[in-house]
Amino acid sequence: MGSLNSFALWGYLGLAGIAVPIIIHLLYRKHRKETPWAAMELLRRALVIRSGQVKLEDYLILFLRCLALALLAFALLRPIMNPDANSLLGEKKVGMIIGIDASYSMSHGEQSRFERALDKARDIVKTAREGDPVTIVLMSNRPQVLLRGAGYVPSQVEELLGSKATATPYRLGLERNLDLLNELADELKTAGKEVFLVSDSQELDWVNLSPTARASFERLTKSASVYAIPSGSDGEENFTLERLTYSSGSLRQSGSARFTAMVRNTGRRVADGGSVEFFVGNELSKRLAVGSLEPGQARGLDFFASFDKPGDIQIKAQLSPDDLVADNVRHAMAHISSSVRVLCVEGGSAGGADDRMGGYYAVRALRLKDRGDDSPIKVNQIEAPDLAVEQLGDYDVVLLANVPDLSPETVERLRKFVQRGGGLIVFAGDRVDAAQYNERFGKGADALLPAVIGKVATYSGDATGWSIGPPKSDHLLAGVVSRLDEKLLDSARFSKITAVEPAPGSETILSLAETNAPLLLARNFGAGSVLLFTTSADRTWSELAVHPLYAMLLQQAVTNLTSRPDALQFTAGEDAKLSVAGRQVGENVALTKPGGEASAIRVTQDRDQTVADIGFDVPGIYQIAAEGQKPAVAVAANVDARESNVTVLDAGAVENLLSPIGVKVLGKEGDLASVIEKNRRGREISMFLLWLATGVFILQSLLARYFTNKISREEVPDLTAALQKSRVAAARRI
Amino acid sequence: MDTKTVPPSAAPKARGKAQYLDPAILSKIGSLEVVARQLVEGVRIGQHKSPIRGVSSEFSAYRQYTQGDETRHIDWKAYARSDRYYIKLFDAETNFVCNMLLDASKSMTYSSGKISKIEYAKYLAASLAYLVVDQGDSAGAAIFDGKLQKYIEPKCSKQVLHDISTELEKIVPEPRTNVGSILHDFAHRMKRRGFVMIFSDLFDNTEEFIAGLNHLRFGGHNVVLFHVLDPYEIEFPLSGMWKFLGLEGEGEVITQPSRVRANYLKELEEFVGGIRKACAKAQVDYVLVNTADPVEHTISNYLLQRSALAKSR
C-alpha cells in the first residue's frame, strides 16, 4: 500500500487531529461548573454504581472520536491499495502521462516514426476514462508539455495530437525528460499512475543508460507504472552530415580556408551517400560526391572557401535528401578579419645556435616573407619593459616570448585584454620567473594561464631530445600536427621544457611522446583564449623555432585566437550565453533568428564579460547586428549529430534492457489498449475511508446522545412519579 | 443553574418582626385546624380529646368504684338503680403542645432557586406554630444542628410566635446534623405527650434517625416529619460537567449529572422510601416537601388530608 499525499504531513496532522478530542475532553473536564450540594451521600452512591459504566462509555466515545479523526487523516493521506489485496474497496482512477519522443530521429521514414508514435498515443489515451487526468509530453532536449494533468476530453486530446504535436529538431536528452516525467508523476493525485514512453527506441538512447537516467527511471517506477512502447519504423537507413568545421587556412581577407564536411552512414547497409553541396553565403560554391559508405563509416569532404572581404560569412553544406532530412544540412560561420595585429613582446636574451632571441623567430613565423608589408598579420615587436606603456586594445594577439617578469598592473591589463576577446600566446622559456607568473596570473578557476608553471626539466637520454607525441586532442592546432609527416614531426626535438600542471578547464593540445609532459596547452578565458608553450621561443631549448611546424602552429594559433571558429558553433535545442563584447549590461541587442524572426535580447553580466542569453530553437544562423563601434556577432546552430544514428532496438531488446529497472515493454503483441487495461492496477481507498470516518462520527454522536439521554428519556419519569406517589401515600396513612 | 423551580409565595420578605409569619401564607391556612390523629394530653380544657377521663360534659363510660376514688365522682343514680357504686367517666377535652424541631445544618442551606431548604422550613415551622397557637394550643420550637442549639418552651400565647420567629432569624447554619441523637434527647426532655413536627432534609444517618423516631413514638408523641428537599435534589436535572461541593464537608465530586441521574434518583427513591417505611411502621406522618411548592400549599395539602382522615375515623 502506498499513498498519494505526504505521509509526514498528513501523519502529523492526523496525530494532531486525534489529540483534539482528548484535549477537548480534558478542557471540558477543566471548564466545569460548580455548585454546593447537600445530597452528597446519594450522589456518591450513584457514582459508585455508575462510574465504571460511565468511564466505559466515555472511553468508547473518545475512542470513536479519535478513530473518526484518524480515519479522516488517513483518507486525506489518500492511500492506495492493490486491488489484488482487496478488490472490494476503493475507487479506481488512473492518472496517465504519455511521453512521445519528439526528437528529430522520429522524423525518419516515409510514414515517420513520429506519426506512428502519435497513433500509439491515441491507442493509449483511449483507455482513459473521461475526466481522468492526462498529461502529454513531447520529449526532446526541450521537452514540451502539451497537456498537464487535464481531465481527459477525447476531442481536446485529438486536437492536440493532430495539430500541435510535431517532431522537433532536437535530440532526445533522456535524462532531462525523465526528470520532468518524475515531476509530472508527483503532481498526479490518483490511485493509479501510468507513464507511457512512446519512442523509436534508438540504440544510442537506450543501450547505455547513464546512471542519472537509470536513477530517474528507478524513481519513476516507484511512483508509477512505467511502460516503454516502441513506435516502430520504416527502416534504419540514414546518411548524416555529421559535421561542418573549419579545418585550416586563413580566415582573413584575401585568404582561403579549408572546411570539412563529415558524412556518415548511420544505417545498417552499405549505401551511396549521394552528394554534398557547399554554399558560401547563399551561393552554391561546390558539389562533391560522397560515394559509397559502409554502415557506420564516415567520410570527410573538404571544401576550400576564399574570402575577399572581411565580415561574418555563412557557410552551409547540404546532403542529398534521404529518409531523415533534418540532419542533412549544417551551418558554419567564418569570422573574416581584414588583418590581424600581433604584439610580440621580446623578453629573452640572445642564445642558441644563431644567438637570436625568440621574438625574432616569432615575427618571422607570423609575417610571411612573400607578403611583405601586405601580410594580413601585422606584427609589432617590442621589448618587455615597453609592454607597460603599450595600448593592448590596438592588437588582436599578444605574444610573450620568454618574458622574465611582468608587473601586476601589466598582468591585469593582459587579463582584461583576453577577457574582451584578445588572444595571448605565452612561451615559458628559461627566463620566466615561474613563481611570479603563477602568483600574478592566478591559480585555479581564475587563472589566466592554462597551467601552473613548475621547474625546468632537462632531457638526459641518448637522443637529441624529446619528440612530439601524436596529438590526442581534437583542437584545431592538434589537427595541424596530425596532418604533418611523421618524419618531419620527429625532427622537432626538445632538450628542455618547463614542467607544468594543467589548470582546471584547460586543454592539452600537444605533449611529448616520451614523457607525455604537456608541450602546448590552451584555455578559454572570457571572450578570448590563451596558449601556453612550455618551451622557449628561441633555439636554446629546442629547434622548434626553425622547424616548419613552428610557422604553421603560430599562423594557425593566431587564426584560432582571432576568429575562434569553434566558438561560433552551437547546438539547436540548447541555450547559450553569447559573448557580446562592447555592449553594456542592460542594453538590448537585436537578434535575428533563422527565418528572419527578430527579437530583443537583454545584455547581462556573466563573470567578467557581457553576454546575451540565446535559445537556439532551430538550426540556422543567429545574428546580432553591429551598432556603430559595437561589432556584430554571428553564430551557427545545428542539430545534434548524435541523434542521427537512427538504428533502433526491437521490443525484445528494449525489454531486456528496461525490465531490470521495472519498466515494462508493451506493444509486442496484441491490441495495445487491451494490454494496457490488463496491466492497470491500483485503487484509491480515500473515499471509502471518508465514508468510514463519517460513519464512525455519526455512530459516536448517536452513542453519546444515547448515553446522555437514555436515563432522562426512559427511567426518570418513573422515578419522579414514584417519589410523588410515596409522598401522597405517606400522607394518606394518617 | 436552572431556576425553573417555582419559589414559594412565602419567599423571603423584608426582614422585621415575625418575619416568618407571612400574612399571605397565614391568610390562606388560617381557616384550617390541626386535628390530632391521636388523643393527646392537654394541660387545659381544649377541643382535643384527652385519654384522661376528667371533667367534661361528654359521658364516656362507667366503672366500679374502687378505694381511693373521689366520692364526688360516684354516680348516685346508678347506685340507686344497681345498688353498686359506679364512677361516671367523661372524655376530657384538652389543648395540646406542639414542638417544632428545625434542622439548621449546613445541608439545609442548599438552594437551586430563590429559596433554600432552611428558609422554606422556617416559613413552614412558623406558619404551623401560628396555626397551633391560633387555635389555642401551645407551640414551642427547637433548633438543632449537631446538637440542640435553641429551645423555645411551648406556650399558647401569641408572644411565643414572635419568639419563635426571632430565633429562626438568628439561625447560623453549622455542619453536620445528628437528627437521631437530637430526637433521643428530645424524647427524654418532653414530659407530656404532644405533637412533634420535624423539619429536615435527613441527609444523615438514617438508622439513628429511625431509632430516634421510634423513641419519640414510644413516648406517645404524635410525630410529623416534614422531609424538606430542593427540587434539584428531587429531579437532579443538571447537564454538562459539574463539580459538586459537599456542604457538610464531604469533599467534592466531579461528574456529568445527566450520566448518573438515573442512579441518583434510584438512590433518592430508596432513601425516601426507607424513611417513608420507617415512618409508616412507627405511625409517624411523613410529608415530602418540595421547596418549589408554595408553603401554604404544602401546609394546606397536609392539613386537609389529615383532617379528612380524622373525620373518616
Interface residues (C-beta under 8 A of the other chain):
Chain A: Y28 R29 H31 R32 K33 E34 T35 P36 W37 A38 A39 M40 E41 L42 L43 R44 R45 A46 L47 I49 R50 V54 E57 F707 T708 N709 I711 S712 E715 V716 L719 T720 A722 L723 S726 R727 A729 A730 A731 R732 R733 I734
Chain B: M1 R37 K106 S107 M108 T109 Y110 K117 D201 F203 D230 E233 I234 E235 L238 S239 G240 M241 W242 K243 F244 L245 G246 L247 E248 E250 G251 V253 I254 T255 Q256 S258 R259 V260 R261 A262 N263 Y264 L265 K266 E267 L268 E269 F271 V272 G273 R276 C279 A280 Q283 D285 Y286 V287 L288 N301 Y302 Q305 R306 L309 A310
